[in-house]
Amino acid sequence: LLGLVACTCYRLPLDVALLGLVACAMARTDAKDVIEFTLYAPMKDGVADAMAVGLFADWRDLTLGVDFELATTLGTLLQLYHKIQHRQWSVYNALRKPERFVVNIQPLDFEQRSGFANLGENMWRGGDQIGKEEKRTNELAWVHQPASFVIEQQDEDTWWVLASVANDQRPPPWMRSFVRAFRDAVASFVAEPSALVHRPLPDDASLLSSFHKEATAAGFW
């Protein structure tokens, strides 16, 4: 449904729409009217570039305005698409990498070559996982910047939004608020695109209770 609304109604690529929804959720959770992030840009979309062979991707810094009183979900996504379409980004500043919000978008190539086809990374990473119970350790992995997101296509109908944040700057209550803000952004984009981005979020106790109920109903708790 999200892809249908993005592509058919607003002529937005689905990966750009997902990035815009992440930006809306970040702006709302952090209570900021300007979002700055670093993108992996393909840099291979010009005329005849498809004939070139090589890894041309590079990092580019992009700034997005999300006004506290005026920014809507649809308006923010359209602003983002305009900036990407017209390459309104700046050259990556390597000195600021430790403080940047980094995004990597990984669409899947569905074209078969010599009988082989690409699979989403989560289909093969870590070897054969069939029959193995998925568990998380109690250790926190190191992160390279305060926040990073991978928007990855699993198959034709499935996309992942993988979030990694620094626990000392964005602890679990922040992540619960972000998840709620992202859900709200998706819902408003589909059903109420003119809804404001910046709206009050429920308190953490309410969010935690809601997540517990959902986890219990899904058999995870």
C-alpha positions in Angstrom: 0.0 0.0 0.0 2.8 2.4 0.9 4.5 1.8 -2.5 1.2 2.2 -4.3 0.6 5.6 -2.7 4.1 6.8 -3.2 4.6 5.7 -6.8 1.0 6.1 -8.1 -0.4 9.1 -6.3 2.7 11.3 -5.8 5.3 9.9 -8.3 7.8 9.3 -5.5 10.3 6.4 -5.6 9.6 4.1 -2.7 13.1 4.3 -1.4 13.0 8.1 -1.3 9.6 7.9 0.4 11.0 5.6 3.1 13.9 8.0 3.6 11.5 10.9 4.0 9.5 9.0 6.6 12.7 8.3 8.5 13.5 12.0 8.4 10.0 13.0 9.6 10.4 10.5 12.5 13.9 11.9 13.4 12.7 15.5 13.3 9.7 14.8 15.5 11.6 12.6 18.0 14.6 15.0 18.3 12.3 18.0 18.2 14.3 19.7 15.4 13.3 21.8 12.5 16.4 21.0 10.5 17.6 17.5 9.7 21.1 17.0 8.4 22.2 13.6 7.1 24.8 11.9 5.0 23.7 9.8 2.0 25.4 7.2 -0.1 24.7 8.7 -3.5 25.0 6.4 -6.6 26.5 9.2 -8.8 25.7 7.0 -11.8 22.4 8.4 -13.1 23.5 10.6 -16.0 23.1 10.0 -19.7 25.2 6.9 -20.8 26.4 6.3 -17.2 24.8 2.9 -17.4 27.6 1.8 -19.8 30.3 2.6 -17.2 31.7 -0.1 -15.1 32.9 0.7 -11.5 31.9 1.7 -8.0 30.9 5.3 -8.4 28.9 5.7 -5.1 30.1 8.5 -2.8 28.9 10.3 0.3 26.9 13.5 0.1 25.5 15.7 2.9 21.9 16.8 2.6 19.9 19.3 4.7 16.1 19.1 5.1 13.9 21.8 6.6 11.0 20.5 8.8 9.3 23.6 10.2 7.7 23.2 13.6 4.4 24.9 12.6 4.1 24.3 8.9 5.9 21.0 7.8 3.6 18.2 6.7 4.4 14.6 6.0 3.8 14.9 2.2 5.5 18.3 2.0 8.6 17.0 3.7 8.8 14.0 1.3 8.3 16.1 -1.8 11.0 18.5 -0.5 13.4 15.6 -0.1 12.6 14.2 -3.5 13.2 17.6 -5.1 16.6 18.0 -3.4 17.7 14.5 -4.4 16.4 14.9 -8.0 18.3 18.2 -8.5 21.3 17.1 -6.4 20.9 19.9 -3.9 23.5 18.3 -1.6 26.9 19.4 -0.5 30.3 17.6 -0.6 30.8 15.2 2.2 32.9 16.6 5.1 34.9 13.7 6.5 35.8 15.6 9.7 32.2 15.6 10.7 31.5 11.9 10.2 31.5 11.0 14.0 28.6 13.4 14.5 26.6 12.6 11.3 23.3 10.8 10.8 24.2 8.4 8.0 21.7 6.7 5.6 22.5 3.9 3.1 19.7 2.9 0.7 20.1 -0.6 -0.9 17.5 -1.4 -3.6 17.7 -5.0 -4.9 18.7 -5.8 -8.5 16.1 -8.3 -9.8 17.8 -8.9 -13.1 19.1 -12.5 -13.5 22.6 -13.0 -14.8 23.6 -16.4 -16.1 20.8 -18.0 -14.1 21.8 -16.2 -10.8 19.8 -13.6 -9.0 20.6 -11.3 -6.0 19.2 -12.0 -2.6 18.6 -9.6 0.2 21.5 -9.6 2.7 19.3 -10.9 5.5 18.5 -14.0 3.4 22.1 -15.3 3.7 24.1 -13.4 6.3 25.4 -15.6 9.1 25.0 -18.9 7.1 22.0 -21.2 7.3 19.6 -20.0 10.0 16.7 -22.5 9.3 15.5 -24.0 12.6 17.7 -21.7 14.7 16.2 -19.6 17.4 16.9 -16.0 17.0 18.5 -14.5 20.1 20.1 -11.2 21.1 23.1 -10.9 23.4 23.2 -8.6 26.4 26.2 -6.7 24.8 25.8 -3.5 23.0 27.7 -3.2 19.7 29.9 -0.2 19.0 28.5 2.3 16.5 30.5 4.6 14.2 28.1 7.6 14.5 25.2 8.8 16.7 22.6 7.4 14.3 22.6 5.4 11.1 19.9 3.8 9.0 20.0 1.2 6.3 16.9 1.2 4.0 17.2 -2.2 2.3 15.0 -4.0 -0.2 14.5 -7.7 0.8 12.4 -8.7 -2.2 9.9 -7.2 -4.6 7.4 -6.5 -1.9 9.5 -6.1 1.3 11.8 -3.3 2.5 13.7 -3.2 5.8 14.5 0.0 7.8 17.4 -1.0 10.0 18.3 1.5 12.7 21.5 1.8 14.7 21.9 4.6 17.3 24.3 5.4 20.1 22.8 4.4 23.4 24.4 7.2 25.4 22.8 9.8 23.1 19.6 8.0 22.1 18.7 5.4 24.8 15.7 3.0 24.6 13.0 5.6 25.4 14.2 7.6 22.4 14.0 4.5 20.2 10.5 3.8 21.4 9.5 7.4 20.5 11.2 7.1 17.1 9.3 3.8 16.3 6.0 5.5 17.2 6.9 8.6 15.2 7.8 6.4 12.2 4.5 4.5 12.4 2.6 7.7 12.6 4.5 9.1 9.6 3.6 6.0 7.5 0.0 6.2 8.6 -0.3 9.9 7.9 1.4 9.6 4.5 -1.2 6.9 3.4 -4.3 8.3 5.0 -3.7 12.0 6.0 -0.7 13.4 4.0 -1.4 17.0 5.1 -0.9 16.1 8.8 1.8 18.0 10.6 5.1 16.3 11.3 5.6 17.9 14.7 3.0 16.6 17.1 3.2 15.7 20.8 4.4 12.1 21.4 2.9 9.9 24.1 5.0 9.6 27.3 7.5 6.6 27.5 5.4 4.7 30.0 2.5 4.6 27.6 4.7 3.6 24.7 6.4 0.8 26.8 3.0 -0.5 27.8 1.8 -0.5 24.2 4.9 -2.3 23.0 4.6 -4.9 25.7 1.0 -5.7 24.6 2.0 -6.0 21.0 5.0 -8.3 21.8 2.7 -10.5 24.0 0.1 -10.7 21.3 2.8 -11.7 18.8 4.2 -14.4 21.1 7.5 -12.6 21.8 6.9 -11.8 25.5 
